[in-house]
Amino acid sequence: MDTIKKTLPGLAVCLGIGAVGWILGKAVPIVGGAVFSLLLGMVVSLFYHPESWKGGVRFASKKILQYGIVLLGFEMNLYRVITVGEKTLILMMFTLAAAFISAFLLSRLLRLPAKLSVLIGVGTAVCGGSAIAATAPAIRASDEDVARSISVIFLFNLAAVFLFPLLGHALRLSDTGFGIWAGTAVNDTSSVVAAASVWSQQVGNASALQIATVVKLTRTLMIIPITLFFSILFSRREKNAAQSDTTEAKGKAFSFRKVFPWFVLGFLLTSLLYTFLPIPPACGKILVEIGKYLIITAMGAIGLNTNLKKLFAESKSALLLGLGCWIAVAGTSLLVQFATGIGAGVA
């Protein structure tokens, strides 16, 4: 009861902010509920953030976030993922490599923190805010890093909706080519759908929209190995740093169980359930929407915990990193399409 009393006030505030962000996100899907909730949390924190909220805010930013990621698995039909993956797996491997290599090199050049660079790289490579939300607890990133990376990804999501259809026509892409390009190179699911919808409206058919959506969902499944990889990598780094600082830490062995992001297994489990059990699509959609609302709620909590001075301290460098990753992924996706003939890119 004591824990509930400490958690409830802050959690109620986060759920309220999440509800407002959810409604605004539905009204302006290009911006999205996560960004609205994050901004609302920051604004509220400027004026009022009592000690009694801390327990609930911490719970929302960690546990509620993980529960939301688990529920997203109810939109992953693994049969469909495998079918699309057979055709686009090579392309996705190249775009993932392009994102992480460019993030690594630019972070060194711009002298950005490793965790911030990973979040921006993951957001660009996989699925925007959802990938950032999944990776942040696995690498124990700060709320400022999460807020900054979400903001960077949002700006390039917005740019993609307007630029991709124009560039696609200029490059004379086919419907299939554009669908694959948008599905592999636009960051967030809502922005993929928006960009592909603009294209489909212009050409008069829904082919590009259908392809982009399935490719994007397939790309989302990459959350599992990537989150696991970075969880182990940063845990080992932190352990080695501790060992070099203290003799006491030298006796501690690396614990795979402690660093494993178990909520990612939950995401895989819900994907398997949705694939192999007769779950009605409408039911799956409701569960996914609940998951998205929980993630939006967690973004509100992260906004409440964000120090605005720290947020803007490295914004220019973070934007340059995001731009570099975005160009690398978009360019690599096109080059691999043209080189391999995947999707018969040019009309």
N, C-alpha and C positions, 0 to 999 in steps of 0.2 A: 504493500500500500504506500509505503514511503517513496519507493521508486516511481510509482504511478503519479503521486502528487508532484514529484519533482519534474516529471516528464510531460505531464498533461498540458500545462499552460503554454509552453513553447511549441509543443506539437500542434496544439489547436491554432496558434498563430500561423504556423507554417502551412497547415491544411487550408486555412482561410486565404493566405497569399496564393497558394497553389490553385484554389478555386477561381480566384480572380484572373490569374495567369492563364488558366485553362480556357476561360470564357474569351479573353482577349486573343488568345492563340487561335481559337476557332474563327473569330471574326477577322483576324489578319494572319492567315496561315503562313505567309511568306516570312513573317517575323517569328512566329511560333511561340507556344506557351512557355517553353523553358526560358527563353530570353526575357519575356515579359515578367515572369516570376522572379528571375534573378534581379532584374532592375527594381522591381517592387520591394524585394527584400533589402536591397541597398538603400533605397529611399527611406523605408521604415526605420532601418538601423541608424540613419543619420539623426532622427528625431527621438527615438525611444527604443531602448534595448535593455530591459532590466535583468538583473541577475537570475530572477525566477524563470526566465525563458531558456537559459543555457542548456539545461538537461534535455529538454524537448527538441531544441534546435540541433544539438549534437546527434540525437537519435534520428532525426529526420534526414540529416545530411549524410549519415552513414547507413543505418539499417533500412530506412524507408527507400533510399536510393537502390539498395541491393534487391529489395523485394520487387521494385519496379522493373529492374533488369530481368529478373526471373520470369515475370509475367509476359515479357516481350516474346518469349519463345513460342507463345500460342499463335503467332502469325507465320511460323517457320514450318512449311511443309517440306520435309527433307527429300521426298521424291522429286519435287519440283526443283529444289536446290541442286540435287545431283544431276538432273537433266540439263539445267542451265550451266552448271559447273563444268560439265564435260566440254562444253564449247568455249567457256570464258575463263577457265582456271588459269591457263597460261597468261592471259591478259591481266588477270587480277594479281598474279605473282609479280609481274613486272611493275604494275602500278603501286603495289605495296612496297616493293623495293625502292621505287623512285621516291615515295613519300618519306620513308625512313632514312634513306641515304641523304636526301636533301635536308631533312630536319637535323640530322647529325652534323653535317658540314656547316650549315648556316648557323646552328647554335654555337659552334666553336667560333665562327667568324664574328657573330654578334654578341658573344659572351653571355648567352642566356642560360638560366638554370636547366639542368638535364630533365627534371620532371615536367617543367613547362613545355619544353621542346617535344617530349614524348607525347604529351596530351594533344598538342597541336598536330603532330605527325599522325597520331592515331585518329584524331577527328577528321583529318583530310583523307587518310588512307581507307578508313572503314565506313563509318556512318555518322559523322558529325557528333552532335551532342550525346547520343546514346553510347557511342564508343568512349567518349571522354568520361561519361558517367560511370561506365563499367571499369575503366582503367584507373581512375583516380583513387578509389579505395585500395586497389591492388598494389599500387606503388606508394600509397600513403602521401598523396599530393596535398598541398595546402589548399584551403578554400580560395585564396587569392589566385593561385595558379589555375584552378578550375574555372573561376569567373573570367579570368583573362583569356583562357583558351576558348571558352564558349563564345565570348564576344568576338574574337578573331574569326572563328568558324562562321558565325552569323553574318558577318560582313561579306565574306566570300560566297556564302549561300545566296545572299541577296543579289550579288553581282552575277552569279551564274544563271539565275532565272532570266535575266535580260540579255546577257552576252552569249550564252550557249546557242540559242536558236539562231541568232544573227550569224555567229561563226559557222554553225552547221550548214546554213544555206550558202555562205561564202565558200565553204570547202566542198560544196555539192555532195554532202553525205546522203546516203539512202536512209529510209526510215529505220531499218535494222541497225545501220551504222550509227545513227544518232542515238537510238535507244541504248545501245551498248556503251557509247561514249558518255551519255548522261548518267547511266547506271553505275559506271566505274569511276567517273571523275567529278561528279557533283557531290558535295559532302553529305548533306542531311536528306533524309527520306522525303520530307515535305518539299524541299527544293528540287529534288529529282523529279517528283511528280509534277511540280509547277512548271519546270523547264520543259519536260516532255509533253505536258498538256498544251503549252504554247505552240510547240512544234506540231503536234497532232491537229490542233485547230487550224494551223496554217496550211497543212497539206491535205486536210479533209479525211483523215482516218486515224484510228487509235493504235496502230501497230507499234509506233515508237513508244507510246505511253505504256503499253503492256510489257514490252521488252525491257524498258528501263526499270519498271517496278520490280519485275522478277530478278533481274540482274542485281538490283540494289538489295533485295532481301537475301540473295545468295551471298553478297559481299558482307552483309551484317553478321553472318555466321563466323566470319573471321575474328569476331570478338573473342571467341573461346581460346584459340591458340595464342593470339597476340597478348591477351590479358595474362594468361599463364606465363608466357615468356618474360614479360616485363616484371611480373610479380617476383619471379625467381631471381632475375637479374638484379633488381634493386635491393632485394633482401640480402643477397650475397655481397653487394657493394657496401651496404650499411654494416653488415657483420664484419667485413674486412676493415672498414674504417674504425669500428669499435675496437677491434683487436689491435690495431696500430696505436690506439690511444691509451688502452688500459691492459694490464696483464691479466686482470680478472676475467675479461671477455674471451681470452684465448682458450679457456677450457670449454666454451660453449660450442656445441656442434650445430651445424646447419640443420634446421627442422623443416622438411618439406611440408609436413602437415600444418605447421603454423603459418606458412607463407602462402599456401594454396588458396586462391580466391574461390571458395566453395560455392558462392552464389552463381558463378559461371556454370558449375555443374547443374545447378537448378535451372538455368537457362537451357542447357542441353536436354535436361529431363523433360521440361515442358514442351520443347520442340519434338521430342520423341513421342510424348503423349498425344500431341496434336496430329502427328503423322500417322500413328498406328492405331489410335482409338477413334471410334466414330463420334468425335466431338463436332457438333453442328458449327458451321462457319460463323453463324451469328453469335454463338456462345464464345468462340475463340476471339471474335472481334471485341466483345465486351471486356473480356479478360485483358486483352492488349490495351484497350482504352484505359482500364483501371491502372495498368502498369505505367502507361504514359503519364497519367495524372500523378502517380506516386513520384515519378522522376521530376515532374514539374514542381511538386511540393518540395522535393529535396533541393531543387535549384533555388527556391525561395529561402530555404534554410542556409544555403551557401551564400546567398546574397546578404542575409542577416549577419553572417560571420565575416564578410569581406571588408577589409580595410581599403578604403578608396584611394588613399595615398599610395599604398603598395600596388594597387591595381593599375594606376596610371604611370607608375615609375618606369616600367619597361614596355609600355604600350607600343611605341614606335618600332622597337626591335621585334616585338612579338608579331606585329602586322607584317613586317618584312619577311619574317620566317614563314608566316602563313601564306603570303603571296608566293614565295619561292616554292613551297611544297605544292601549292595549288597548280602553279604553272608546270611543275615537274610531272605531276600526276596526269593532268589534262593532256600535256604533250606526249607523254609516254603511251597513254591509252590510244591516241590517234596513230602514233608511229607503229605500234604493235599491230593495230588493226590493218593498216596499209601493208605492212611487211608480211603478215601471215594470211591475210584475206578473211580473218574472222569477221563475220557479219557482212561481208562484201561491202565494206565501208562507203565507197563512192557510188552515187546513183548513176 
